[in-house]
Amino acid sequence: MKAAYSAAPFADLNDRVALLQTLLSRLVKAQEAFVNAADLDFNGRTEFDSKIGDIMPTINGLKYQIKHLSKWMKPDRRRSGLAMWPSKVWVQQVPKGVVGVIAPWNYPIQLSLLPVFTALAAGNRVMLKLSEFTPHVNQEIIMLFADLTEHCMIIEGDHTVASEFSSLNFDHLFFTGATNIGKKVMMSAAENLVPVTLELGGKSPVIVADDADMIHTAKSILLGKLTNAGQICVAPDYVLVTKKNKSALIEALKEQYLLHFSDGKHDKKLSSIITKRQFQRLCGVLDDAINKGATVWPEVKNDTDQTAPFRMGLHIVTEPTEDMRVLQDEIFGPILPIIEVDSIDAALQYIELSERPLASYLFTENKTLQDLVCKRLRTGTLAINETILQVTIEDMPFGGIGHSGMGQYHAKEGFLTFSHGKSILASDKKLRFRTALLLKQSKLLLEPIKALFLK
């Protein structure tokens, strides 16, 4: 891949757009194949989760890149200053070289392809390590790049392959996945001083203010918690609500859930948990909460021996305590703890004392409170009166902070992530003559000073 890059280190706009247009055309034609492949990999994944949550954001993101690429590639003129006049100064965004991308299993289309498309738009060559848990989707991605391997090489394999992959001397390494694995990826990259972008996860909080519309709030939380069975890095992880609205919110959540998913966990509008191991992990989280005194709705049955599809449905956990796994680890499933707080200030302090979240959600019509949270809360992204939809907007950057990651992609920020802003100075004859004159004058000035010191 490095040899391929060296042979053409700066692809022009037309070549980049032609490549992206080819990939766009293929992806559009392969939509149904991707939907079927994801359904097989998840042992039951809804068309909504695959098309609306996975494929459409990828297509829209790629279209956005094609539309704006010419503007992003233009040199950024800077001022040379009076001392350097009449020289020219500018910043040129150039490719970094060969980019490594490590993709997760939860959104195997979007989270594999969108970083690759962005790196290609920036003029790089790419090596893509796919998840071993999505073999059918992987085959569709391999077919997408079948005759384009000089631009993107596909790698498959388990965690041992991923470990070897992350130790390669890339020019940039992009990882999406769990925080504990992200730390290992960063350590491997550090051996070669490879810059990294880490798109991690964490516990994304929801704050429900006293003036929130309970029905809309419940619908929005359910959208974020049940889309892809809660297997989303920005899914609402827990809810902070005052005593005034706690009961009303819980009742609204139950009512809206039963209204839209009348068959409960057996409803075919729910996607499956991807593997039995993940399903058993979530069952263990619920058992731990119950054993330590929490109340769970609906009643939990021992389903750890269940066979695929591993549909779980919503589980609301009330009276959780800090020693429970449900408040310690990222849930990554349709389990929703409800935490009662004394005030919104207490809710903000709770989040501030926790690890930095990838996403945060606020439900209120109070503009003063909205402004306060916008400025005060340290979070990767913030959505007000909605959940998860902020990541679907093509013109908004996406990325974490602190424990939830570093660096951004999506929009122009993605192009910049995979580019190097090269500072360039170009002088002309007038400046060169001035430089020579200054050197001569400095020599004349230095002679008497030198003589003084010698004396």
TILORO-342489 format. One line per field, with one value per residue (C-alpha): residue in three letters; x, y, z; residue number from 1. Coordinates in nm, 3 decimals. Last residue first. Layout:
<rs>
nunu	c(ALA / ...);
x	c(X / ...);
y	c(Y / ...);
z	c(Z / ...);
torkol	c(NUM / ...);
</rs>
This chain:
<rs>
nunu	c(LYS / LEU / PHE / LEU / ALA / LYS / ILE / PRO / GLU / LEU / LEU / LEU / LYS / SER / GLN / LYS / LEU / LEU / LEU / ALA / THR / ARG / PHE / ARG / LEU / LYS / LYS / ASP / SER / ALA / LEU / ILE / SER / LYS / GLY / HIS / SER / PHE / THR / LEU / PHE / GLY / GLU / LYS / ALA / HIS / TYR / GLN / GLY / MET / GLY / SER / HIS / GLY / ILE / GLY / GLY / PHE / PRO / MET / ASP / GLU / ILE / THR / VAL / GLN / LEU / ILE / THR / GLU / ASN / ILE / ALA / LEU / THR / GLY / THR / ARG / LEU / ARG / LYS / CYS / VAL / LEU / ASP / GLN / LEU / THR / LYS / ASN / GLU / THR / PHE / LEU / TYR / SER / ALA / LEU / PRO / ARG / GLU / SER / LEU / GLU / ILE / TYR / GLN / LEU / ALA / ALA / ASP / ILE / SER / ASP / VAL / GLU / ILE / ILE / PRO / LEU / ILE / PRO / GLY / PHE / ILE / GLU / ASP / GLN / LEU / VAL / ARG / MET / ASP / GLU / THR / PRO / GLU / THR / VAL / ILE / HIS / LEU / GLY / MET / ARG / PHE / PRO / ALA / THR / GLN / ASP / THR / ASP / ASN / LYS / VAL / GLU / PRO / TRP / VAL / THR / ALA / GLY / LYS / ASN / ILE / ALA / ASP / ASP / LEU / VAL / GLY / CYS / LEU / ARG / GLN / PHE / GLN / ARG / LYS / THR / ILE / ILE / SER / SER / LEU / LYS / LYS / ASP / HIS / LYS / GLY / ASP / SER / PHE / HIS / LEU / LEU / TYR / GLN / GLU / LYS / LEU / ALA / GLU / ILE / LEU / ALA / SER / LYS / ASN / LYS / LYS / THR / VAL / LEU / VAL / TYR / ASP / PRO / ALA / VAL / CYS / ILE / GLN / GLY / ALA / ASN / THR / LEU / LYS / GLY / LEU / LEU / ILE / SER / LYS / ALA / THR / HIS / ILE / MET / ASP / ALA / ASP / ASP / ALA / VAL / ILE / VAL / PRO / SER / LYS / GLY / GLY / LEU / GLU / LEU / THR / VAL / PRO / VAL / LEU / ASN / GLU / ALA / ALA / SER / MET / MET / VAL / LYS / LYS / GLY / ILE / ASN / THR / ALA / GLY / THR / PHE / PHE / LEU / HIS / ASP / PHE / ASN / LEU / SER / SER / PHE / GLU / SER / ALA / VAL / THR / HIS / ASP / GLY / GLU / ILE / ILE / MET / CYS / HIS / GLU / THR / LEU / ASP / ALA / PHE / LEU / MET / ILE / ILE / GLU / GLN / ASN / VAL / HIS / PRO / THR / PHE / GLU / SER / LEU / LYS / LEU / MET / VAL / ARG / ASN / GLY / ALA / ALA / LEU / ALA / THR / PHE / VAL / PRO / LEU / LEU / SER / LEU / GLN / ILE / PRO / TYR / ASN / TRP / PRO / ALA / ILE / VAL / GLY / VAL / VAL / GLY / LYS / PRO / VAL / GLN / GLN / VAL / TRP / VAL / LYS / SER / PRO / TRP / MET / ALA / LEU / GLY / SER / ARG / ARG / ARG / ASP / PRO / LYS / MET / TRP / LYS / SER / LEU / HIS / LYS / ILE / GLN / TYR / LYS / LEU / GLY / ASN / ILE / THR / PRO / MET / ILE / ASP / GLY / ILE / LYS / SER / ASP / PHE / GLU / THR / ARG / GLY / ASN / PHE / ASP / LEU / ASP / ALA / ALA / ASN / VAL / PHE / ALA / GLU / GLN / ALA / LYS / VAL / LEU / ARG / SER / LEU / LEU / THR / GLN / LEU / LEU / ALA / VAL / ARG / ASP / ASN / LEU / ASP / ALA / PHE / PRO / ALA / ALA / SER / TYR / ALA / ALA / LYS / MET);
x	c(3.905 / 3.770 / 3.421 / 3.435 / 3.569 / 3.279 / 3.030 / 3.205 / 3.185 / 2.829 / 2.661 / 2.839 / 2.746 / 2.384 / 2.378 / 2.504 / 2.249 / 1.972 / 2.078 / 2.075 / 1.727 / 1.603 / 1.733 / 1.558 / 1.236 / 1.244 / 1.334 / 1.028 / 0.945 / 0.717 / 0.624 / 0.420 / 0.254 / 0.138 / -0.196 / -0.177 / -0.491 / -0.690 / -0.831 / -0.883 / -1.118 / -1.307 / -1.334 / -1.493 / -1.803 / -1.775 / -1.460 / -1.321 / -1.023 / -1.004 / -1.214 / -1.487 / -1.257 / -1.137 / -1.353 / -1.543 / -1.599 / -1.843 / -1.827 / -2.156 / -2.228 / -2.352 / -2.620 / -2.687 / -2.481 / -2.715 / -3.007 / -2.890 / -3.144 / -3.368 / -3.487 / -3.139 / -2.854 / -2.496 / -2.179 / -1.839 / -1.917 / -1.795 / -2.114 / -2.081 / -2.140 / -2.421 / -2.561 / -2.597 / -2.744 / -3.008 / -3.086 / -3.140 / -3.347 / -3.588 / -3.770 / -3.609 / -3.484 / -3.104 / -2.898 / -2.527 / -2.294 / -1.942 / -1.936 / -1.644 / -1.590 / -1.800 / -1.766 / -1.898 / -2.195 / -2.303 / -2.238 / -2.469 / -2.742 / -2.699 / -2.735 / -3.050 / -3.191 / -3.242 / -3.152 / -3.334 / -3.147 / -3.333 / -3.130 / -3.218 / -3.129 / -3.170 / -2.802 / -2.458 / -2.446 / -2.124 / -1.989 / -2.032 / -2.395 / -2.548 / -2.263 / -2.412 / -2.198 / -2.318 / -2.678 / -2.985 / -3.328 / -3.508 / -3.395 / -3.610 / -3.570 / -3.659 / -3.663 / -3.424 / -3.422 / -3.151 / -3.257 / -3.109 / -3.131 / -3.216 / -3.001 / -2.948 / -3.323 / -3.371 / -3.675 / -3.664 / -3.986 / -4.058 / -3.942 / -3.646 / -3.627 / -3.282 / -3.173 / -2.824 / -2.942 / -3.169 / -2.886 / -2.649 / -2.917 / -2.975 / -2.605 / -2.577 / -2.859 / -2.665 / -2.351 / -2.559 / -2.687 / -2.335 / -2.213 / -2.517 / -2.421 / -2.558 / -2.840 / -3.140 / -3.325 / -3.669 / -3.955 / -4.002 / -4.163 / -4.065 / -3.916 / -4.252 / -4.522 / -4.691 / -4.373 / -4.497 / -4.772 / -4.597 / -4.288 / -4.490 / -4.677 / -4.371 / -4.166 / -4.455 / -4.499 / -4.128 / -4.131 / -4.435 / -4.284 / -3.954 / -4.096 / -4.107 / -3.835 / -3.585 / -3.450 / -3.108 / -3.141 / -2.886 / -2.706 / -2.876 / -2.729 / -2.423 / -2.202 / -2.495 / -2.599 / -2.925 / -3.117 / -3.017 / -3.257 / -3.401 / -3.230 / -3.214 / -3.571 / -3.690 / -3.532 / -3.704 / -4.045 / -4.014 / -3.907 / -4.189 / -4.444 / -4.290 / -4.262 / -3.982 / -4.050 / -3.895 / -3.573 / -3.479 / -3.104 / -2.995 / -2.644 / -2.408 / -2.202 / -1.890 / -1.803 / -1.490 / -1.400 / -1.022 / -0.827 / -0.460 / -0.124 / 0.146 / 0.450 / 0.573 / 0.555 / 0.269 / 0.044 / 0.057 / -0.028 / -0.313 / -0.460 / -0.436 / -0.620 / -0.885 / -0.946 / -1.044 / -1.256 / -1.462 / -1.475 / -1.389 / -1.023 / -0.846 / -0.469 / -0.265 / 0.061 / 0.067 / 0.367 / 0.190 / 0.122 / -0.255 / -0.272 / -0.090 / -0.342 / -0.632 / -0.502 / -0.493 / -0.841 / -0.993 / -0.948 / -1.024 / -0.819 / -0.947 / -0.706 / -0.832 / -0.692 / -0.472 / -0.742 / -0.989 / -1.103 / -1.284 / -1.352 / -1.730 / -1.696 / -1.489 / -1.756 / -2.024 / -1.811 / -1.763 / -2.139 / -2.163 / -1.870 / -1.998 / -1.850 / -1.490 / -1.488 / -1.320 / -0.964 / -0.945 / -0.615 / -0.640 / -0.457 / -0.487 / -0.614 / -0.831 / -1.141 / -0.989 / -0.961 / -1.323 / -1.445 / -1.259 / -1.395 / -1.750 / -1.708 / -1.641 / -1.852 / -2.138 / -2.151 / -2.062 / -2.278 / -2.240 / -1.944 / -1.652 / -1.405 / -1.026 / -0.905 / -0.538 / -0.435 / -0.152 / -0.023 / -0.104 / -0.272 / -0.206 / -0.404 / -0.211 / -0.161 / -0.056 / 0.207 / 0.317 / 0.614 / 0.577 / 0.609 / 0.792 / 0.832 / 0.486 / 0.308 / 0.281 / -0.096 / -0.253 / -0.421 / -0.587 / -0.514 / -0.826 / -0.884 / -1.180 / -1.365 / -1.324 / -1.433 / -1.768 / -2.013 / -1.824 / -1.794 / -2.166 / -2.255 / -2.035 / -2.204 / -2.548 / -2.460 / -2.307 / -2.592 / -2.837 / -2.667 / -2.641 / -2.929 / -3.193 / -3.117 / -2.976 / -3.175 / -3.496 / -3.456 / -3.461 / -3.177 / -3.231 / -2.946 / -2.722 / -2.489 / -2.774 / -2.977 / -2.661 / -2.608 / -2.970 / -2.952 / -2.614 / -2.748 / -3.049 / -2.825 / -2.579 / -2.688 / -2.650 / -2.310 / -2.185 / -2.287 / -2.131 / -1.806 / -1.777 / -1.859 / -1.586 / -1.325 / -1.429 / -1.424 / -1.069 / -0.946 / -1.109 / -0.973 / -0.611 / -0.438 / -0.133 / 0.118 / 0.073 / 0.351 / 0.432 / 0.077 / 0.093 / 0.431 / 0.288 / 0.000);
y	c(4.432 / 4.112 / 4.203 / 4.547 / 4.411 / 4.169 / 4.450 / 4.663 / 4.376 / 4.268 / 4.565 / 4.517 / 4.148 / 4.231 / 4.469 / 4.202 / 3.951 / 4.208 / 4.283 / 3.916 / 3.874 / 4.185 / 4.048 / 3.716 / 3.900 / 4.097 / 3.788 / 3.592 / 3.394 / 3.089 / 2.978 / 2.659 / 2.517 / 2.156 / 2.079 / 1.701 / 1.514 / 1.224 / 1.427 / 1.728 / 1.532 / 1.411 / 1.766 / 1.872 / 1.664 / 1.335 / 1.266 / 1.375 / 1.324 / 1.164 / 0.909 / 0.851 / 0.859 / 1.208 / 1.359 / 1.185 / 1.243 / 1.352 / 1.662 / 1.807 / 1.876 / 1.524 / 1.517 / 1.153 / 1.169 / 1.428 / 1.186 / 0.973 / 1.126 / 1.434 / 1.722 / 1.878 / 1.675 / 1.709 / 1.563 / 1.465 / 1.583 / 1.839 / 2.002 / 2.370 / 2.572 / 2.375 / 2.285 / 2.651 / 2.750 / 2.478 / 2.581 / 2.941 / 2.831 / 2.629 / 2.392 / 2.090 / 1.742 / 1.714 / 1.437 / 1.360 / 1.185 / 1.040 / 1.079 / 1.212 / 0.976 / 1.055 / 1.341 / 1.589 / 1.363 / 1.358 / 1.734 / 1.797 / 1.586 / 1.764 / 2.098 / 1.961 / 1.901 / 1.641 / 1.343 / 1.014 / 0.766 / 0.556 / 0.266 / 0.161 / -0.183 / -0.227 / -0.303 / -0.148 / -0.116 / 0.082 / -0.034 / 0.095 / 0.195 / -0.134 / -0.321 / -0.236 / -0.087 / 0.264 / 0.188 / 0.142 / 0.229 / 0.164 / -0.052 / -0.040 / -0.337 / -0.292 / -0.589 / -0.883 / -1.042 / -1.307 / -1.458 / -1.705 / -1.966 / -1.895 / -2.064 / -1.732 / -1.680 / -1.679 / -1.458 / -1.090 / -0.916 / -0.618 / -0.394 / -0.431 / -0.325 / -0.286 / -0.456 / -0.596 / -0.931 / -0.752 / -0.535 / -0.831 / -1.037 / -0.752 / -0.717 / -1.095 / -1.098 / -0.835 / -1.054 / -1.356 / -1.167 / -1.056 / -1.419 / -1.540 / -1.308 / -1.002 / -0.898 / -0.921 / -0.638 / -0.535 / -0.481 / -0.857 / -0.821 / -1.113 / -0.883 / -0.717 / -0.832 / -0.489 / -0.307 / 0.043 / 0.080 / -0.140 / 0.082 / 0.403 / 0.304 / 0.174 / 0.485 / 0.716 / 0.539 / 0.572 / 0.941 / 1.020 / 0.840 / 1.030 / 1.372 / 1.549 / 1.327 / 1.477 / 1.282 / 1.146 / 0.875 / 0.607 / 0.474 / 0.670 / 0.517 / 0.698 / 0.388 / 0.195 / -0.161 / -0.045 / -0.319 / -0.171 / 0.115 / 0.029 / 0.280 / 0.580 / 0.546 / 0.462 / 0.781 / 0.985 / 0.831 / 0.881 / 1.244 / 1.315 / 1.172 / 1.341 / 1.692 / 1.831 / 2.118 / 1.946 / 1.867 / 1.522 / 1.472 / 1.174 / 1.034 / 0.857 / 0.593 / 0.513 / 0.477 / 0.496 / 0.667 / 0.686 / 0.877 / 0.793 / 0.941 / 0.675 / 0.731 / 0.382 / 0.237 / 0.479 / 0.290 / -0.020 / 0.180 / 0.355 / 0.023 / -0.109 / 0.195 / 0.160 / -0.199 / -0.078 / 0.200 / -0.028 / 0.024 / 0.248 / 0.283 / 0.504 / 0.476 / 0.733 / 0.712 / 0.340 / 0.156 / -0.166 / -0.244 / -0.197 / -0.477 / -0.725 / -0.663 / -0.681 / -1.015 / -1.147 / -1.005 / -1.215 / -1.207 / -1.016 / -0.760 / -0.560 / -0.355 / -0.019 / 0.192 / -0.062 / -0.316 / -0.145 / -0.442 / -0.622 / -0.305 / -0.342 / -0.721 / -0.714 / -0.497 / -0.752 / -1.031 / -0.841 / -0.804 / -1.184 / -1.231 / -0.985 / -1.108 / -1.124 / -0.744 / -0.584 / -0.448 / -0.191 / -0.091 / 0.244 / 0.452 / 0.825 / 1.110 / 1.297 / 1.156 / 0.810 / 0.873 / 0.991 / 0.688 / 0.458 / 0.634 / 0.601 / 0.239 / 0.046 / 0.238 / 0.270 / -0.092 / -0.290 / -0.084 / -0.298 / -0.505 / -0.264 / -0.136 / -0.092 / 0.156 / 0.190 / 0.487 / 0.484 / 0.826 / 1.145 / 1.308 / 1.680 / 1.983 / 2.287 / 2.582 / 2.911 / 3.183 / 3.403 / 3.641 / 4.015 / 4.083 / 3.884 / 4.168 / 4.306 / 3.984 / 3.668 / 3.647 / 3.305 / 3.145 / 2.808 / 2.595 / 2.436 / 2.070 / 2.131 / 2.332 / 2.060 / 1.794 / 1.956 / 1.766 / 1.436 / 1.445 / 1.512 / 1.225 / 0.995 / 1.103 / 1.053 / 0.702 / 0.606 / 0.763 / 0.567 / 0.229 / 0.189 / 0.338 / 0.381 / 0.073 / -0.171 / -0.068 / -0.018 / -0.352 / -0.519 / -0.745 / -1.112 / -1.355 / -1.048 / -1.170 / -1.306 / -0.984 / -0.787 / -0.990 / -0.944 / -0.567 / -0.552 / -0.744 / -0.512 / -0.205 / -0.336 / -0.107 / 0.205 / 0.087 / 0.023 / 0.368 / 0.536 / 0.342 / 0.450 / 0.809 / 0.802 / 0.683 / 0.942 / 1.215 / 1.126 / 1.113 / 1.444 / 1.621 / 1.524 / 1.228 / 1.337 / 1.063 / 0.859 / 0.594 / 0.658 / 0.562 / 0.231 / 0.158 / 0.237 / 0.000);
z	c(2.340 / 2.192 / 2.313 / 2.158 / 1.830 / 1.802 / 1.865 / 1.603 / 1.345 / 1.423 / 1.265 / 0.932 / 0.933 / 1.012 / 0.718 / 0.479 / 0.607 / 0.571 / 0.214 / 0.119 / 0.267 / 0.082 / -0.250 / -0.181 / -0.100 / -0.424 / -0.625 / -0.508 / -0.194 / -0.158 / 0.194 / 0.248 / 0.559 / 0.505 / 0.669 / 0.686 / 0.587 / 0.734 / 1.022 / 0.795 / 0.569 / 0.875 / 1.011 / 0.683 / 0.761 / 0.954 / 1.160 / 1.493 / 1.721 / 2.062 / 2.245 / 2.501 / 2.807 / 2.718 / 2.447 / 2.171 / 1.804 / 1.537 / 1.318 / 1.192 / 0.823 / 0.746 / 1.019 / 1.115 / 1.435 / 1.588 / 1.559 / 1.855 / 2.100 / 2.072 / 2.292 / 2.295 / 2.150 / 2.273 / 2.126 / 2.265 / 2.616 / 2.867 / 2.996 / 3.083 / 2.766 / 2.602 / 2.945 / 3.045 / 2.707 / 2.730 / 3.088 / 2.983 / 2.684 / 2.901 / 2.668 / 2.832 / 2.750 / 2.748 / 2.590 / 2.614 / 2.373 / 2.385 / 2.762 / 2.972 / 3.267 / 3.573 / 3.822 / 3.561 / 3.490 / 3.855 / 3.883 / 3.588 / 3.748 / 4.082 / 3.904 / 3.740 / 4.087 / 4.359 / 4.142 / 4.073 / 3.854 / 3.594 / 3.451 / 3.093 / 2.953 / 2.577 / 2.503 / 2.496 / 2.879 / 2.919 / 3.253 / 3.609 / 3.648 / 3.525 / 3.692 / 4.031 / 4.310 / 4.222 / 4.309 / 4.088 / 4.232 / 3.903 / 3.610 / 3.296 / 3.060 / 2.692 / 2.458 / 2.458 / 2.117 / 2.091 / 1.760 / 1.823 / 2.100 / 2.464 / 2.729 / 2.910 / 2.929 / 3.308 / 3.330 / 3.419 / 3.519 / 3.298 / 3.456 / 3.691 / 4.057 / 4.210 / 4.534 / 4.476 / 4.341 / 4.095 / 3.958 / 3.924 / 3.747 / 3.501 / 3.420 / 3.385 / 3.132 / 2.937 / 2.936 / 2.834 / 2.530 / 2.436 / 2.453 / 2.260 / 1.977 / 1.792 / 2.025 / 1.794 / 1.626 / 1.743 / 1.495 / 1.511 / 1.855 / 2.077 / 2.342 / 2.392 / 2.152 / 2.151 / 2.055 / 1.964 / 2.224 / 2.480 / 2.462 / 2.464 / 2.781 / 2.965 / 2.884 / 2.975 / 3.310 / 3.386 / 3.290 / 3.504 / 3.803 / 3.778 / 3.695 / 4.032 / 4.180 / 3.937 / 3.641 / 3.537 / 3.273 / 3.181 / 2.872 / 2.596 / 2.277 / 2.140 / 2.096 / 1.954 / 2.040 / 2.198 / 2.020 / 1.682 / 1.765 / 2.105 / 2.335 / 2.102 / 1.976 / 2.328 / 2.464 / 2.190 / 2.253 / 2.630 / 2.592 / 2.346 / 2.589 / 2.895 / 2.750 / 2.965 / 3.208 / 3.512 / 3.329 / 3.197 / 3.163 / 2.953 / 2.999 / 2.755 / 2.936 / 2.743 / 2.378 / 2.166 / 1.840 / 1.868 / 1.604 / 1.613 / 1.514 / 1.460 / 1.678 / 1.587 / 1.939 / 2.011 / 1.768 / 1.986 / 2.299 / 2.119 / 2.008 / 2.363 / 2.502 / 2.231 / 2.343 / 2.692 / 2.542 / 2.321 / 1.948 / 1.654 / 1.559 / 1.304 / 1.258 / 1.065 / 0.867 / 0.937 / 1.081 / 1.171 / 1.540 / 1.506 / 1.248 / 1.472 / 1.750 / 1.504 / 1.375 / 1.731 / 1.794 / 1.515 / 1.140 / 0.822 / 0.627 / 0.327 / 0.114 / -0.010 / -0.295 / -0.474 / -0.385 / -0.616 / -0.824 / -0.540 / -0.335 / -0.311 / -0.324 / -0.004 / 0.158 / 0.063 / 0.205 / 0.531 / 0.569 / 0.573 / 0.813 / 1.079 / 1.408 / 1.278 / 1.260 / 0.960 / 0.937 / 0.658 / 0.495 / 0.319 / 0.059 / 0.109 / -0.108 / 0.145 / -0.026 / 0.025 / 0.400 / 0.409 / 0.214 / 0.452 / 0.762 / 0.616 / 0.509 / 0.827 / 1.077 / 0.828 / 0.716 / 1.029 / 1.264 / 1.579 / 1.458 / 1.496 / 1.234 / 1.253 / 0.989 / 0.892 / 0.679 / 0.425 / 0.320 / 0.514 / 0.217 / 0.159 / 0.276 / 0.151 / 0.382 / 0.221 / 0.220 / -0.069 / -0.050 / -0.117 / 0.179 / 0.450 / 0.703 / 0.625 / 0.719 / 0.510 / 0.542 / 0.481 / 0.180 / 0.241 / -0.064 / -0.216 / -0.131 / 0.101 / -0.164 / -0.428 / -0.178 / -0.093 / -0.316 / -0.317 / 0.062 / 0.106 / -0.127 / 0.083 / 0.406 / 0.253 / 0.137 / 0.472 / 0.672 / 0.447 / 0.494 / 0.872 / 1.069 / 0.799 / 0.593 / 0.849 / 1.157 / 0.959 / 0.778 / 1.117 / 1.227 / 1.306 / 1.361 / 1.373 / 1.098 / 0.887 / 0.903 / 0.827 / 0.507 / 0.397 / 0.444 / 0.268 / -0.033 / -0.043 / -0.050 / -0.311 / -0.597 / -0.382 / -0.260 / -0.612 / -0.735 / -0.433 / -0.475 / -0.837 / -0.745 / -0.478 / -0.727 / -0.987 / -0.721 / -0.620 / -0.978 / -1.069 / -0.760 / -0.821 / -0.658 / -0.460 / -0.378 / -0.696 / -0.712 / -0.346 / -0.248 / -0.431 / -0.273 / 0.071 / 0.000);
torkol	c(455 / 454 / 453 / 452 / 451 / 450 / 449 / 448 / 447 / 446 / 445 / 444 / 443 / 442 / 441 / 440 / 439 / 438 / 437 / 436 / 435 / 434 / 433 / 432 / 431 / 430 / 429 / 428 / 427 / 426 / 425 / 424 / 423 / 422 / 421 / 420 / 419 / 418 / 417 / 416 / 415 / 414 / 413 / 412 / 411 / 410 / 409 / 408 / 407 / 406 / 405 / 404 / 403 / 402 / 401 / 400 / 399 / 398 / 397 / 396 / 395 / 394 / 393 / 392 / 391 / 390 / 389 / 388 / 387 / 386 / 385 / 384 / 383 / 382 / 381 / 380 / 379 / 378 / 377 / 376 / 375 / 374 / 373 / 372 / 371 / 370 / 369 / 368 / 367 / 366 / 365 / 364 / 363 / 362 / 361 / 360 / 359 / 358 / 357 / 356 / 355 / 354 / 353 / 352 / 351 / 350 / 349 / 348 / 347 / 346 / 345 / 344 / 343 / 342 / 341 / 340 / 339 / 338 / 337 / 336 / 335 / 334 / 333 / 332 / 331 / 330 / 329 / 328 / 327 / 326 / 325 / 324 / 323 / 322 / 321 / 320 / 319 / 318 / 317 / 316 / 315 / 314 / 313 / 312 / 311 / 310 / 309 / 308 / 307 / 306 / 305 / 304 / 303 / 302 / 301 / 300 / 299 / 298 / 297 / 296 / 295 / 294 / 293 / 292 / 291 / 290 / 289 / 288 / 287 / 286 / 285 / 284 / 283 / 282 / 281 / 280 / 279 / 278 / 277 / 276 / 275 / 274 / 273 / 272 / 271 / 270 / 269 / 268 / 267 / 266 / 265 / 264 / 263 / 262 / 261 / 260 / 259 / 258 / 257 / 256 / 255 / 254 / 253 / 252 / 251 / 250 / 249 / 248 / 247 / 246 / 245 / 244 / 243 / 242 / 241 / 240 / 239 / 238 / 237 / 236 / 235 / 234 / 233 / 232 / 231 / 230 / 229 / 228 / 227 / 226 / 225 / 224 / 223 / 222 / 221 / 220 / 219 / 218 / 217 / 216 / 215 / 214 / 213 / 212 / 211 / 210 / 209 / 208 / 207 / 206 / 205 / 204 / 203 / 202 / 201 / 200 / 199 / 198 / 197 / 196 / 195 / 194 / 193 / 192 / 191 / 190 / 189 / 188 / 187 / 186 / 185 / 184 / 183 / 182 / 181 / 180 / 179 / 178 / 177 / 176 / 175 / 174 / 173 / 172 / 171 / 170 / 169 / 168 / 167 / 166 / 165 / 164 / 163 / 162 / 161 / 160 / 159 / 158 / 157 / 156 / 155 / 154 / 153 / 152 / 151 / 150 / 149 / 148 / 147 / 146 / 145 / 144 / 143 / 142 / 141 / 140 / 139 / 138 / 137 / 136 / 135 / 134 / 133 / 132 / 131 / 130 / 129 / 128 / 127 / 126 / 125 / 124 / 123 / 122 / 121 / 120 / 119 / 118 / 117 / 116 / 115 / 114 / 113 / 112 / 111 / 110 / 109 / 108 / 107 / 106 / 105 / 104 / 103 / 102 / 101 / 100 / 99 / 98 / 97 / 96 / 95 / 94 / 93 / 92 / 91 / 90 / 89 / 88 / 87 / 86 / 85 / 84 / 83 / 82 / 81 / 80 / 79 / 78 / 77 / 76 / 75 / 74 / 73 / 72 / 71 / 70 / 69 / 68 / 67 / 66 / 65 / 64 / 63 / 62 / 61 / 60 / 59 / 58 / 57 / 56 / 55 / 54 / 53 / 52 / 51 / 50 / 49 / 48 / 47 / 46 / 45 / 44 / 43 / 42 / 41 / 40 / 39 / 38 / 37 / 36 / 35 / 34 / 33 / 32 / 31 / 30 / 29 / 28 / 27 / 26 / 25 / 24 / 23 / 22 / 21 / 20 / 19 / 18 / 17 / 16 / 15 / 14 / 13 / 12 / 11 / 10 / 9 / 8 / 7 / 6 / 5 / 4 / 3 / 2 / 1);
</rs>
